[in-house]
Amino acid sequence: MDKQIVKVACRRHDWTAALFDGKVRLPSLDLEISEQANVGVGELLRNRDLDFAECGLAGFLRERFGGARVRALPVFIRCAFRHSYIFVHAESGIRKPKDLEGKRVGTTYGMTANVWARGLLAHEYGVRLTAIRWVNAETEDNSYGLPPGLQFEYVPKDTDLQAWLSTGKIDALVHPDVIPIELLARKNTKRLFPDAAEEEKNSYRRSGVIPVMNIIACREEYLERLDVVREMFQAFCRAKELGLEKMQDSRDSGLLWYWDALEKQQALVGDDPVPYSVEKIRRTLQTFVDLSVEHGLIPSPMRLDDLFFGDLQAGC
């Protein structure tokens, strides 16, 4: 009997590469996978030719709150701390996080990474977010329920905020869509945290939270085809398992001290930093929901059980 074709769009990552390379065999499904980062809920709902897609956690949460008929698999294919993605102009007078108060800070307010970044500034360093003039490169969105007193300035979506930082038009930049080594090569730019890696490790030591960015989602109609959902979830789990195994061998990496970074990471967070399990990272996910309410992305909390397929929450 012919296998059912299932079409998936997501990024190629250490934890998904085995799917792209055909190293994971699905018992009853014929996988067609395309490389596309952060497809988003809107495209997933519009494109009926697509079955499973990578979506940013913030966008997914907002769409789900608004009634979008989508559910998530606990497949977290991107995770990253955000301390290393906060940059300042060298002549801005910003030396520590609290110095951001009273400054113009470029951002894209609704992005998952920037929700985490604002959260760490407020809760780890006591920064008053309402004391910052946020310069937001997004299409104007009246659906945000912005906190009282938040200073908000929209600029065109295609504004080159990196150039604005370099020339001093903004004092700081909180944004993930940059290549740090390229931005830091520009005149007058530096990181807010000189030793961002150590700040990020200390953040984990305090909270036990590793920020997750993206999930895999599908339309809610798959509640009637849980066999397909389960098989796809197991495929992502197997791909991650193979990816983690491959990461152990650093001999073909161009990073000379890859082994040192890997050994230090494993000593701190273990072999699998972000398990594909709602239960195992419930604190992380609940923290993100709480921050999304706090920052006005959604008006009230959502239950994690209403976001993820119930019988997958325990994980692989």
N, C-alpha and C positions, 0 to 999 in steps of 0.2 A: 504494500500500500504506500502511496506517495506520502511523504512527510509534509506537514503544514509549514509553509514559509512564514517566518517571523522576521520583521524588519526592525532593526535597532540602530539608533544614532547616538553616539557618545564620543568622548575624546579618547585618543590613544594614550594610555597611562601605564605605569608599571603594573597596575592591577587589572588592566583590561587588554593588554597586548596579546595575551594568549588567545583571546576571542578573535582578534584581527588576524592572527597568524594561523588560525585553524587548528589550534592545539587542544581545544575543548570540543568534545563530541556530544551532541544532544541526542538523547534516545529517540524522540519522536518529532523533533522540530528541525527544520532546515533554516539555519541562521543566515540572514543577509545583514551585514553590519557596515555602516558608513561612518567615517570620521567627521564628527561635527560636535564641537564643544558647546554646552549650554544651549540646547535647542529651545527650551522654554515651553511652558504649558500652552501658550497660544498656538504655536506651530504644531504641537502634538495634537491639539483638538482640531485644527484646520486640516491637517494632512492625514487623511484617512488611510494613506498608503504606509503610514508609520505606526508601529505597534508599541515600542518602548523607546524612551528618549531621556537624555540627560537634561535636568532642569536645575536652575539655581534654587537653593532652599528658600530664599526670601520670596522670589517670584512664585514658587509653588505654594508657599504658605498663604500669600495674599490671594492668589487665584482660588485656592481651596476654600478660604474664608468667604470669598465672594460667590461660592456655590458651584465652582467648576467641578465637573464630574471626572475627577482624576484621583488616583491613589498612588502612593509611593511604595517602592520596594526598599528595604533597608540596605541599599547599596550606596555607599558613600565614597565616590571615586575621586574625590579631591578633598584634602584637608590641609590647612596651613595656618600658622599663627600670623598675626597682622602687625606686630610691633615693627617688623623689618620693612613694612610698606607705608610708613609715615615719614615724609620727607619735609625738610624746612629750607628756607632761603638762608644762606650763611650770614646775611646782614640783617635778619629779621629781629634779632634779639631773643630768639627762642632757644633756650638752653635746656629746659626741662618741660615735661608735659603741661604743667600749670601755666607756662608762658604762652600757650596757645590761646588762652583767654584774651579777648580784645583784638584778636588777629583775624585776617581773612584766610580761610582755609578751603581749598578746592576739594571737591569730592563728587561722587555720584551716589546720592543719598540712599537709593533703594537697593543697592547691590548687597548681596549677602556678606561679602568680605568687609564692607564698610559698616554694616551693623555690628559685626564683631569688633571692628576697630574702635567705633564710638563706645562700645561697651567696656573695652579695656581702659580707654582713657578715663571714663567716668568712674568705673568701679575699682580699678586697680590704682589709679593715680589721682583721683579726686577732682578731675577736670570738670568744670561747670559747662556743659555743652551749650547752654543758653547764652553763655558769655562769648561764644565764638560766632563770627560772621561766616556762615556756610555759603560757599559759592558752588552752586549745584549745576553740573552739566548734564541735565536731563530735560526731556520734554516736560513742560509744566504739568503737574499732576495734582489736581485738587482732592484726590482721594486720600492723601496723607492726612492723618489727624495729628498734626505737628504739636509737640509739647508747648504749653504756654510760654511765651517769651523767646522761643527759638528764632534766631535771626537767619533769614533764608533769602538768598538771592539766586534767581535762575539766570543761567547763561546758556547760549546755544549748545545743543547736545554735542556738536562736533568741535567745540572749543578745545584748543590744545593747552590743557592745563599744565602740562610739563613745561611748555614754553613760558607760560604765565609765571610759573614758579621760578624759572631760571632768570627771568627779567625783573622779578620782584613785584609783579602785578598781583600776586597772592603771596602770603607769607609762608604757607605750608600746603602740603598736598597729602590727602589720605585716599589712596587709590590702589587697587590691585593690578590694573591693566597697564603695567609698566615693566620694562626690563631694567631692573635696578642698576646693573652695571653701566647701562647706557645713560640713564638719568643722572647718575652720580658723576659721569664724565662731563656733564654740562657745567658751565660756569655757575658758581654760587649755590650749589645744591649739596645737601648732606642729609643723613638720616637723623631723625629726632633722637634715637637711641644709638649712641656710638657702638655699644656692644649689644645689638638687637638680639642675637642668638641667646645670650645669657639671660636677657630679660624674658624671652619666650620660654626658656627652660624654667625659670623661676615662676612664671605664670602657671605653668603646668604643675609644678611642685605645690603651689598654693591651692589650686582649684581642681586639679585632676581633669581639666577640660582641654581637649584638642579640637579647635574649631573645624567643623565640617562645612563644606561649601555647597556641594551638589549631590543630588540623588537621582535615581532612575525612576521614572514615572510611566504610567500607562493609563489609558482611559478606563473609567469605572466599569465599563461593559465587561471587563475581564474578571469581575466578581463572579460572572457566570462561567468563566474558563480558568478556574484556579489551577487546573492541571498545567496549563501553559505558563501561568505566573510562577508556579513552583519550579518548573523545569528551567525557566529563564533565571530565576534566582540562584538555583544550584549551579548554573553555568557561570554566572558572575562570581559565585563563591569559589568555584574551581579555578577560574582565571586568576583570581586574587591569590589563591594558594600557590599557583605556579609562579606568579609574579614575585611573591615574597621569597620563594625558593631561589629564583634567579638573582634577586638582590644580594644573596649571600656571597655570590662570586664576583669579586670586584676586579678580576684580572684584566677584563676587557674594557674597563672604564677609563675615560680620559682624565678623570679626577685622581690625582696622585695620592691624596689622603682620603679617598672614599672609605677605605676600611676603618679609619679612625672615626669618621663621622657616623658610620653605620654602627660600630660597636658602642659608641657613646649614646646613640639614640636607643639602641636595644636595652642598654643598661638602665635608661631612664623610663622608657614607655613600653618596653617589651617588644617581642617580635612582630606583633600585629597592633599598630598604634590605634587603629579605629576599626574595631570588629563590626562586621555586617550584622548588627543586632540592635534593635531598639532598646531592649532591656539592659544591655551592657553599657550603652552610652546614653541612657535616659537623662542623666544630669546634663549632658552636653545639649541634647535636643531641647530639653525644657528651658535651659538657659537662653537658647536662641529664641524660643517662643516668647519668653518673658521680655527679652530685649526688643523684640519686634513690636510688642504692645507699648513698651516704654518709649520707643522712638516714633510711634504713630503709624507704623506700617499696617497694623491691624488694630481694630478698636478694642478687642478683648481676647483673652487667651483661647486657644483651641486645644482639645485633648489630642495627645499623640495617637490614641487609638482611632481617631477620625482622619488621620493623615496616612497611616501605613496599613497595608494588608495585615489583618489580625493574626493569621496563622503563621506569618513570617517573622513576627516581632522577636521571637527568641533567637533568631539568627541561624547561621549555618550549622 
